[in-house]
Amino acid sequence: MIHEIETTRLLLRLFTPDDLIYLYRIYRDRQVMKYVGIGARTLTETEAVLYDRPLAATWFRHVGRG
């Protein structure tokens, strides 16, 4: 299984616990999240996304398609 993809300008990898505060800064911003579909999220909801491994597994299964 691929765990990360790196180019000269970009690194795609699974989230780590250290990413929580950065992800939360995005997810709590109503201006950003109004385009995502469900609106702003709480810290608890953001933690759930961070640890949703099936979501990450789905992304990696589709890498390179489309």
Secondary structure, 3 states (H helix, E strand, C coil): CCCEEECCCCEEECCCHHHHHHHHHHHCCHHHHCCCCCCCCCHHHHHHHHCCHHHHHHHHHCCCCC
